């Protein structure tokens, strides 16, 4: 897998959200894999576009049903970062997500 960031995004690491995202992503690689799997299921069903927010809510549902013990949390601030990461690293999903400019871009 490619790094979670594009070299041009290194300057964005000064943003606390990006630092938190990096920590979360590296500590929870299963989240990335689950989001990619859900996006591919959506695409295989004939859809060309997808909302990362929708995938996050689906993942929350799945984890809420399947997980016992400590509450697993997906931060809403990470949706845009996952959309960019998946678009950059998964060529078949590169056009699935619309993104807006991040602050500082």
RODO-2510 file (C-alpha; in nm, 4 decimals, decimal comma):
residues 105
     n   res          X          Y          Z
     1     x     0,0000     0,0000     0,0000
     2     x     0,1193     0,3502    -0,0781
     3     x     0,1745     0,5961     0,2080
     4     x    -0,1461     0,7446     0,3475
     5     x    -0,0474     1,0873     0,2163
     6     x     0,0570     1,2378    -0,1126
     7     x     0,3889     1,4259    -0,0895
     8     x     0,2067     1,7528    -0,1608
     9     x    -0,0007     1,6920     0,1503
    10     x     0,2930     1,6819     0,3906
    11     x     0,2463     2,0510     0,4661
    12     x    -0,1037     1,9716     0,5904
    13     x     0,0341     1,7687     0,8816
    14     x     0,0478     2,0860     1,0885
    15     x    -0,3328     2,0596     1,1102
    16     x    -0,4333     1,8762     1,4301
    17     x    -0,7006     1,6838     1,2375
    18     x    -0,4376     1,5468     1,0012
    19     x    -0,2153     1,4454     1,2904
    20     x    -0,5088     1,2722     1,4601
    21     x    -0,6037     1,1054     1,1334
    22     x    -0,2514     0,9746     1,0803
    23     x    -0,2445     0,8279     1,4307
    24     x    -0,5892     0,6721     1,3896
    25     x    -0,5203     0,5352     1,0417
    26     x    -0,1957     0,3686     1,1416
    27     x    -0,3513     0,2313     1,4610
    28     x    -0,6639     0,1008     1,2871
    29     x    -0,5761    -0,0337     0,9406
    30     x    -0,8934    -0,2451     0,9387
    31     x    -1,0989     0,0734     0,9000
    32     x    -0,9285     0,1534     0,5685
    33     x    -0,9798    -0,2019     0,4441
    34     x    -1,3472    -0,1978     0,5479
    35     x    -1,4105     0,1361     0,3761
    36     x    -1,2437     0,0136     0,0559
    37     x    -1,4527    -0,3045     0,0677
    38     x    -1,7757    -0,1081     0,1138
    39     x    -1,6845     0,1327    -0,1679
    40     x    -1,6163    -0,1584    -0,4021
    41     x    -1,9476    -0,3218    -0,3089
    42     x    -2,1219     0,0068    -0,3901
    43     x    -1,9370     0,0340    -0,7219
    44     x    -2,0096    -0,3301    -0,8093
    45     x    -2,3794    -0,2553    -0,7543
    46     x    -2,3583    -0,0110    -1,0456
    47     x    -2,2922     0,3210    -0,8733
    48     x    -2,0280     0,5589    -1,0070
    49     x    -2,0161     0,7967    -0,7098
    50     x    -2,0195     0,7403    -0,3375
    51     x    -2,0349     0,9421    -0,0173
    52     x    -1,7640     0,8669     0,2380
    53     x    -2,0095     0,9875     0,5020
    54     x    -2,2498     0,7123     0,3951
    55     x    -1,9728     0,4524     0,4222
    56     x    -1,8759     0,5826     0,7679
    57     x    -2,2346     0,5479     0,8902
    58     x    -2,2578     0,1962     0,7484
    59     x    -1,9297     0,1052     0,9184
    60     x    -2,0545     0,2502     1,2490
    61     x    -2,3635     0,0326     1,2166
    62     x    -2,1617    -0,2802     1,1399
    63     x    -1,9128    -0,2204     1,4221
    64     x    -2,1948    -0,1329     1,6622
    65     x    -2,3710    -0,4608     1,5903
    66     x    -2,0594    -0,6808     1,5789
    67     x    -1,8422    -0,5302     1,8529
    68     x    -1,8721    -0,5712     2,2282
    69     x    -1,6771    -0,3887     2,4963
    70     x    -1,5157    -0,0494     2,4425
    71     x    -1,7029     0,1836     2,2100
    72     x    -1,5332     0,2110     1,8733
    73     x    -1,5442     0,5638     1,7362
    74     x    -1,5071     0,6957     1,3841
    75     x    -1,4402     1,0689     1,3837
    76     x    -1,6495     1,2611     1,1275
    77     x    -1,3475     1,4824     1,0635
    78     x    -1,1713     1,1836     0,9079
    79     x    -1,4195     1,1280     0,6229
    80     x    -1,2478     1,3726     0,3882
    81     x    -0,9070     1,2261     0,4700
    82     x    -1,0241     0,8708     0,3992
    83     x    -1,1869     0,9821     0,0720
    84     x    -0,8555     1,1339    -0,0397
    85     x    -0,6514     0,8385     0,0815
    86     x    -0,8677     0,5809    -0,0933
    87     x    -0,8812     0,7877    -0,4130
    88     x    -0,5005     0,8133    -0,4131
    89     x    -0,4289     0,4476    -0,3339
    90     x    -0,7074     0,2551    -0,5067
    91     x    -0,7091     0,3337    -0,8818
    92     x    -1,0451     0,1636    -0,9374
    93     x    -1,2020     0,3970    -0,6775
    94     x    -1,0182     0,7170    -0,7747
    95     x    -1,3301     0,8897    -0,9094
    96     x    -1,5816     0,7626    -0,6530
    97     x    -1,5548     1,0498    -0,4058
    98     x    -1,6046     1,4219    -0,4547
    99     x    -1,3821     1,6308    -0,2299
   100     x    -1,3630     1,9974    -0,1431
   101     x    -1,0466     2,1922    -0,0765
   102     x    -0,9074     2,1513     0,2700
   103     x    -0,8206     2,4584     0,4700
   104     x    -0,4716     2,5640     0,3710
   105     x    -0,4843     2,4131     0,0217
***
